[in-house]
Amino acid sequence: MKRMLSVDDLARDDRFERIRIEDTIFDPRRSTFDERRNIFSPKDPESPDAARALMHGIFVGEIQALEGAGRTCWDFDIGKASDEVPFELKLDMARQCWDEARHCEISVKLSEWMGTELGEFAESVFLYEAACNPDPVLRLTGVNRALEGLAIDVFNTMREFGTKAGDPVLEFCEDWMLADEVTHVKMGSDWLRRLTADDPGRRERALEFQRVVDKLFSLGGARGEDDESPIKLARRFRELAGFTTEEVDEISDLSRDARAEALARTGGRD
């Protein structure tokens, strides 16, 4: 079987349409850039469609997370070289595949519950792109710490939206998946430290790659800690997943930088 599959190798049927994440983030029609409001407030008239779109994004993200974890199981031989991984890491990735497969099924049912058809919204493939890194340590930090960390923020936001909107189905499902995401991020944090214990240079390269991914995919600064942020930075859950306070502070700063750059690019203002 072929190793190191590219984005173009992913199998999709004709329901799926792809879009670049940049085209979504920097679309000048995004009203939340100028208005800077929490669109996931049940009182916001746009919140139902925003929640449906985000739920569909979660669904395609779960597909890519399954594909990425599966590729990590297959792409690397077992060993101690820089392009190899311990057998125990493969076991963790196999466990994550099972979690992501279950999340796909939950997301399909939640989308139906919310009145969404599969393929109604476009798919961006930024998660799988991070899973294409040929260095297993950089792949772990890009996917399990950066993008799965973003998933923690997204699931927590959707869980709180379900609570405020009085939707116990949404609240329960998001809470269930959030617990898995904390585990996935914790696995990334633990393996990063184990695999780079004797190679601080490699650890720093991995963390720098994580910073790049965190900034690129902070959704144009939509993630943050202020009341107007559509997606809240879930500080407590990130700390449970192995992030230090300083690391969470850095992500918050990166999100602010990303928002400033997105505003400058679209001609908006705070």
TORKOL-4160 file (C-alpha; in steps of 0.2 Angstrom, whole numbers, padded with zeros to 4 digits, m for minus):
270
<pt num="1" X="0000" Y="0000" Z="0000"/>
<pt num="2" X="0006" Y="0017" Z="m0004"/>
<pt num="3" X="0013" Y="0028" Z="0010"/>
<pt num="4" X="0012" Y="0047" Z="0012"/>
<pt num="5" X="m0004" Y="0050" Z="0003"/>
<pt num="6" X="m0007" Y="0068" Z="m0002"/>
<pt num="7" X="m0024" Y="0077" Z="m0001"/>
<pt num="8" X="m0027" Y="0073" Z="m0019"/>
<pt num="9" X="m0027" Y="0055" Z="m0014"/>
<pt num="10" X="m0042" Y="0056" Z="m0002"/>
<pt num="11" X="m0058" Y="0047" Z="m0007"/>
<pt num="12" X="m0073" Y="0057" Z="m0008"/>
<pt num="13" X="m0090" Y="0055" Z="m0017"/>
<pt num="14" X="m0099" Y="0068" Z="m0027"/>
<pt num="15" X="m0108" Y="0076" Z="m0012"/>
<pt num="16" X="m0091" Y="0084" Z="m0006"/>
<pt num="17" X="m0085" Y="0100" Z="m0013"/>
<pt num="18" X="m0068" Y="0107" Z="m0007"/>
<pt num="19" X="m0064" Y="0125" Z="m0003"/>
<pt num="20" X="m0048" Y="0133" Z="0003"/>
<pt num="21" X="m0048" Y="0138" Z="0021"/>
<pt num="22" X="m0040" Y="0155" Z="0016"/>
<pt num="23" X="m0055" Y="0158" Z="0005"/>
<pt num="24" X="m0067" Y="0156" Z="0020"/>
<pt num="25" X="m0057" Y="0165" Z="0033"/>
<pt num="26" X="m0053" Y="0180" Z="0022"/>
<pt num="27" X="m0070" Y="0181" Z="0014"/>
<pt num="28" X="m0075" Y="0200" Z="0016"/>
<pt num="29" X="m0093" Y="0195" Z="0017"/>
<pt num="30" X="m0090" Y="0188" Z="0035"/>
<pt num="31" X="m0100" Y="0200" Z="0045"/>
<pt num="32" X="m0092" Y="0194" Z="0061"/>
<pt num="33" X="m0076" Y="0202" Z="0057"/>
<pt num="34" X="m0083" Y="0220" Z="0058"/>
<pt num="35" X="m0096" Y="0217" Z="0070"/>
<pt num="36" X="m0085" Y="0206" Z="0082"/>
<pt num="37" X="m0099" Y="0197" Z="0090"/>
<pt num="38" X="m0102" Y="0179" Z="0097"/>
<pt num="39" X="m0112" Y="0172" Z="0083"/>
<pt num="40" X="m0115" Y="0156" Z="0094"/>
<pt num="41" X="m0127" Y="0165" Z="0105"/>
<pt num="42" X="m0145" Y="0158" Z="0104"/>
<pt num="43" X="m0151" Y="0175" Z="0103"/>
<pt num="44" X="m0142" Y="0179" Z="0087"/>
<pt num="45" X="m0153" Y="0176" Z="0072"/>
<pt num="46" X="m0139" Y="0169" Z="0062"/>
<pt num="47" X="m0134" Y="0156" Z="0076"/>
<pt num="48" X="m0144" Y="0141" Z="0069"/>
<pt num="49" X="m0136" Y="0142" Z="0052"/>
<pt num="50" X="m0119" Y="0146" Z="0060"/>
<pt num="51" X="m0120" Y="0130" Z="0071"/>
<pt num="52" X="m0126" Y="0119" Z="0057"/>
<pt num="53" X="m0111" Y="0125" Z="0047"/>
<pt num="54" X="m0099" Y="0122" Z="0061"/>
<pt num="55" X="m0106" Y="0105" Z="0064"/>
<pt num="56" X="m0103" Y="0100" Z="0046"/>
<pt num="57" X="m0085" Y="0107" Z="0048"/>
<pt num="58" X="m0083" Y="0096" Z="0063"/>
<pt num="59" X="m0090" Y="0081" Z="0053"/>
<pt num="60" X="m0077" Y="0083" Z="0038"/>
<pt num="61" X="m0064" Y="0086" Z="0051"/>
<pt num="62" X="m0067" Y="0070" Z="0060"/>
<pt num="63" X="m0066" Y="0061" Z="0043"/>
<pt num="64" X="m0049" Y="0069" Z="0040"/>
<pt num="65" X="m0043" Y="0065" Z="0058"/>
<pt num="66" X="m0048" Y="0047" Z="0055"/>
<pt num="67" X="m0038" Y="0047" Z="0039"/>
<pt num="68" X="m0023" Y="0056" Z="0047"/>
<pt num="69" X="m0022" Y="0044" Z="0062"/>
<pt num="70" X="m0023" Y="0029" Z="0051"/>
<pt num="71" X="m0009" Y="0036" Z="0040"/>
<pt num="72" X="0002" Y="0038" Z="0055"/>
<pt num="73" X="m0001" Y="0020" Z="0059"/>
<pt num="74" X="0004" Y="0015" Z="0042"/>
<pt num="75" X="0017" Y="0028" Z="0035"/>
<pt num="76" X="0031" Y="0025" Z="0048"/>
<pt num="77" X="0041" Y="0009" Z="0052"/>
<pt num="78" X="0043" Y="0004" Z="0070"/>
<pt num="79" X="0060" Y="0009" Z="0077"/>
<pt num="80" X="0070" Y="0023" Z="0085"/>
<pt num="81" X="0076" Y="0032" Z="0070"/>
<pt num="82" X="0069" Y="0050" Z="0066"/>
<pt num="83" X="0058" Y="0043" Z="0053"/>
<pt num="84" X="0052" Y="0029" Z="0063"/>
<pt num="85" X="0040" Y="0027" Z="0078"/>
<pt num="86" X="0038" Y="0016" Z="0094"/>
<pt num="87" X="0025" Y="0002" Z="0092"/>
<pt num="88" X="0016" Y="0010" Z="0107"/>
<pt num="89" X="0013" Y="0026" Z="0097"/>
<pt num="90" X="0005" Y="0016" Z="0083"/>
<pt num="91" X="m0007" Y="0008" Z="0096"/>
<pt num="92" X="m0012" Y="0025" Z="0102"/>
<pt num="93" X="m0015" Y="0031" Z="0084"/>
<pt num="94" X="m0026" Y="0015" Z="0081"/>
<pt num="95" X="m0036" Y="0019" Z="0097"/>
<pt num="96" X="m0038" Y="0037" Z="0090"/>
<pt num="97" X="m0044" Y="0030" Z="0074"/>
<pt num="98" X="m0058" Y="0021" Z="0083"/>
<pt num="99" X="m0063" Y="0037" Z="0092"/>
<pt num="100" X="m0063" Y="0047" Z="0076"/>
<pt num="101" X="m0074" Y="0034" Z="0067"/>
<pt num="102" X="m0086" Y="0035" Z="0081"/>
<pt num="103" X="m0086" Y="0054" Z="0080"/>
<pt num="104" X="m0090" Y="0053" Z="0062"/>
<pt num="105" X="m0105" Y="0043" Z="0065"/>
<pt num="106" X="m0110" Y="0054" Z="0079"/>
<pt num="107" X="m0108" Y="0069" Z="0068"/>
<pt num="108" X="m0118" Y="0062" Z="0054"/>
<pt num="109" X="m0133" Y="0059" Z="0066"/>
<pt num="110" X="m0130" Y="0077" Z="0074"/>
<pt num="111" X="m0130" Y="0085" Z="0057"/>
<pt num="112" X="m0147" Y="0076" Z="0053"/>
<pt num="113" X="m0154" Y="0081" Z="0070"/>
<pt num="114" X="m0149" Y="0099" Z="0066"/>
<pt num="115" X="m0157" Y="0098" Z="0048"/>
<pt num="116" X="m0141" Y="0098" Z="0038"/>
<pt num="117" X="m0138" Y="0087" Z="0023"/>
<pt num="118" X="m0120" Y="0080" Z="0020"/>
<pt num="119" X="m0111" Y="0090" Z="0008"/>
<pt num="120" X="m0122" Y="0106" Z="0011"/>
<pt num="121" X="m0107" Y="0115" Z="0016"/>
<pt num="122" X="m0090" Y="0114" Z="0008"/>
<pt num="123" X="m0075" Y="0104" Z="0015"/>
<pt num="124" X="m0058" Y="0112" Z="0018"/>
<pt num="125" X="m0044" Y="0099" Z="0020"/>
<pt num="126" X="m0032" Y="0109" Z="0032"/>
<pt num="127" X="m0032" Y="0095" Z="0045"/>
<pt num="128" X="m0026" Y="0082" Z="0033"/>
<pt num="129" X="m0013" Y="0094" Z="0026"/>
<pt num="130" X="m0005" Y="0095" Z="0043"/>
<pt num="131" X="m0006" Y="0076" Z="0044"/>
<pt num="132" X="0005" Y="0075" Z="0028"/>
<pt num="133" X="0021" Y="0080" Z="0037"/>
<pt num="134" X="0035" Y="0067" Z="0034"/>
<pt num="135" X="0042" Y="0069" Z="0052"/>
<pt num="136" X="0031" Y="0060" Z="0064"/>
<pt num="137" X="0035" Y="0072" Z="0078"/>
<pt num="138" X="0030" Y="0087" Z="0068"/>
<pt num="139" X="0015" Y="0078" Z="0062"/>
<pt num="140" X="0010" Y="0074" Z="0080"/>
<pt num="141" X="0012" Y="0092" Z="0086"/>
<pt num="142" X="0003" Y="0099" Z="0070"/>
<pt num="143" X="m0012" Y="0087" Z="0072"/>
<pt num="144" X="m0014" Y="0081" Z="0090"/>
<pt num="145" X="m0008" Y="0097" Z="0098"/>
<pt num="146" X="m0013" Y="0111" Z="0086"/>
<pt num="147" X="m0028" Y="0105" Z="0077"/>
<pt num="148" X="m0035" Y="0093" Z="0090"/>
<pt num="149" X="m0032" Y="0107" Z="0102"/>
<pt num="150" X="m0043" Y="0118" Z="0091"/>
<pt num="151" X="m0056" Y="0104" Z="0091"/>
<pt num="152" X="m0056" Y="0105" Z="0110"/>
<pt num="153" X="m0061" Y="0124" Z="0108"/>
<pt num="154" X="m0074" Y="0120" Z="0095"/>
<pt num="155" X="m0082" Y="0105" Z="0104"/>
<pt num="156" X="m0083" Y="0115" Z="0120"/>
<pt num="157" X="m0091" Y="0130" Z="0111"/>
<pt num="158" X="m0104" Y="0119" Z="0103"/>
<pt num="159" X="m0107" Y="0110" Z="0120"/>
<pt num="160" X="m0111" Y="0127" Z="0128"/>
<pt num="161" X="m0121" Y="0132" Z="0113"/>
<pt num="162" X="m0132" Y="0117" Z="0116"/>
<pt num="163" X="m0134" Y="0120" Z="0134"/>
<pt num="164" X="m0139" Y="0138" Z="0131"/>
<pt num="165" X="m0151" Y="0134" Z="0117"/>
<pt num="166" X="m0159" Y="0120" Z="0127"/>
<pt num="167" X="m0154" Y="0106" Z="0115"/>
<pt num="168" X="m0149" Y="0091" Z="0127"/>
<pt num="169" X="m0144" Y="0080" Z="0112"/>
<pt num="170" X="m0131" Y="0092" Z="0105"/>
<pt num="171" X="m0125" Y="0096" Z="0123"/>
<pt num="172" X="m0123" Y="0077" Z="0127"/>
<pt num="173" X="m0114" Y="0073" Z="0110"/>
<pt num="174" X="m0102" Y="0087" Z="0111"/>
<pt num="175" X="m0098" Y="0083" Z="0129"/>
<pt num="176" X="m0094" Y="0065" Z="0124"/>
<pt num="177" X="m0083" Y="0070" Z="0109"/>
<pt num="178" X="m0074" Y="0083" Z="0120"/>
<pt num="179" X="m0068" Y="0070" Z="0132"/>
<pt num="180" X="m0060" Y="0060" Z="0118"/>
<pt num="181" X="m0052" Y="0076" Z="0111"/>
<pt num="182" X="m0044" Y="0080" Z="0127"/>
<pt num="183" X="m0036" Y="0062" Z="0127"/>
<pt num="184" X="m0030" Y="0064" Z="0109"/>
<pt num="185" X="m0021" Y="0080" Z="0113"/>
<pt num="186" X="m0014" Y="0073" Z="0129"/>
<pt num="187" X="m0007" Y="0059" Z="0118"/>
<pt num="188" X="0001" Y="0071" Z="0107"/>
<pt num="189" X="0008" Y="0081" Z="0122"/>
<pt num="190" X="0015" Y="0065" Z="0130"/>
<pt num="191" X="0023" Y="0058" Z="0114"/>
<pt num="192" X="0031" Y="0075" Z="0110"/>
<pt num="193" X="0040" Y="0075" Z="0126"/>
<pt num="194" X="0045" Y="0057" Z="0125"/>
<pt num="195" X="0051" Y="0057" Z="0107"/>
<pt num="196" X="0061" Y="0073" Z="0110"/>
<pt num="197" X="0068" Y="0070" Z="0127"/>
<pt num="198" X="0086" Y="0069" Z="0121"/>
<pt num="199" X="0084" Y="0081" Z="0106"/>
<pt num="200" X="0079" Y="0098" Z="0112"/>
<pt num="201" X="0082" Y="0105" Z="0094"/>
<pt num="202" X="0069" Y="0093" Z="0087"/>
<pt num="203" X="0057" Y="0098" Z="0100"/>
<pt num="204" X="0059" Y="0116" Z="0096"/>
<pt num="205" X="0056" Y="0113" Z="0078"/>
<pt num="206" X="0040" Y="0103" Z="0082"/>
<pt num="207" X="0034" Y="0117" Z="0093"/>
<pt num="208" X="0038" Y="0130" Z="0080"/>
<pt num="209" X="0028" Y="0120" Z="0067"/>
<pt num="210" X="0013" Y="0119" Z="0080"/>
<pt num="211" X="0014" Y="0138" Z="0081"/>
<pt num="212" X="0013" Y="0140" Z="0063"/>
<pt num="213" X="m0002" Y="0128" Z="0062"/>
<pt num="214" X="m0010" Y="0137" Z="0077"/>
<pt num="215" X="m0009" Y="0154" Z="0069"/>
<pt num="216" X="m0014" Y="0148" Z="0052"/>
<pt num="217" X="m0030" Y="0139" Z="0058"/>
<pt num="218" X="m0036" Y="0150" Z="0072"/>
<pt num="219" X="m0050" Y="0154" Z="0060"/>
<pt num="220" X="m0045" Y="0172" Z="0057"/>
<pt num="221" X="m0045" Y="0176" Z="0076"/>
<pt num="222" X="m0062" Y="0169" Z="0078"/>
<pt num="223" X="m0055" Y="0159" Z="0093"/>
<pt num="224" X="m0051" Y="0169" Z="0108"/>
<pt num="225" X="m0055" Y="0172" Z="0127"/>
<pt num="226" X="m0065" Y="0188" Z="0126"/>
<pt num="227" X="m0084" Y="0188" Z="0127"/>
<pt num="228" X="m0086" Y="0192" Z="0108"/>
<pt num="229" X="m0076" Y="0178" Z="0102"/>
<pt num="230" X="m0087" Y="0165" Z="0092"/>
<pt num="231" X="m0076" Y="0151" Z="0098"/>
<pt num="232" X="m0069" Y="0151" Z="0115"/>
<pt num="233" X="m0052" Y="0146" Z="0120"/>
<pt num="234" X="m0055" Y="0131" Z="0132"/>
<pt num="235" X="m0041" Y="0135" Z="0144"/>
<pt num="236" X="m0046" Y="0122" Z="0157"/>
<pt num="237" X="m0048" Y="0107" Z="0145"/>
<pt num="238" X="m0031" Y="0112" Z="0136"/>
<pt num="239" X="m0022" Y="0111" Z="0153"/>
<pt num="240" X="m0030" Y="0094" Z="0156"/>
<pt num="241" X="m0023" Y="0089" Z="0139"/>
<pt num="242" X="m0005" Y="0093" Z="0144"/>
<pt num="243" X="m0003" Y="0112" Z="0139"/>
<pt num="244" X="0005" Y="0123" Z="0151"/>
<pt num="245" X="m0002" Y="0140" Z="0156"/>
<pt num="246" X="0012" Y="0149" Z="0145"/>
<pt num="247" X="0007" Y="0138" Z="0130"/>
<pt num="248" X="m0011" Y="0143" Z="0131"/>
<pt num="249" X="m0006" Y="0161" Z="0133"/>
<pt num="250" X="0004" Y="0160" Z="0117"/>
<pt num="251" X="m0011" Y="0152" Z="0108"/>
<pt num="252" X="m0022" Y="0167" Z="0114"/>
<pt num="253" X="m0009" Y="0179" Z="0108"/>
<pt num="254" X="m0007" Y="0170" Z="0091"/>
<pt num="255" X="m0026" Y="0171" Z="0089"/>
<pt num="256" X="m0026" Y="0190" Z="0092"/>
<pt num="257" X="m0012" Y="0192" Z="0079"/>
<pt num="258" X="m0022" Y="0181" Z="0066"/>
<pt num="259" X="m0037" Y="0192" Z="0069"/>
<pt num="260" X="m0027" Y="0208" Z="0066"/>
<pt num="261" X="m0020" Y="0201" Z="0050"/>
<pt num="262" X="m0037" Y="0195" Z="0044"/>
<pt num="263" X="m0045" Y="0212" Z="0047"/>
<pt num="264" X="m0030" Y="0220" Z="0037"/>
<pt num="265" X="m0033" Y="0209" Z="0023"/>
<pt num="266" X="m0051" Y="0211" Z="0022"/>
<pt num="267" X="m0051" Y="0230" Z="0025"/>
<pt num="268" X="m0061" Y="0227" Z="0041"/>
<pt num="269" X="m0058" Y="0235" Z="0058"/>
<pt num="270" X="m0061" Y="0232" Z="0077"/>
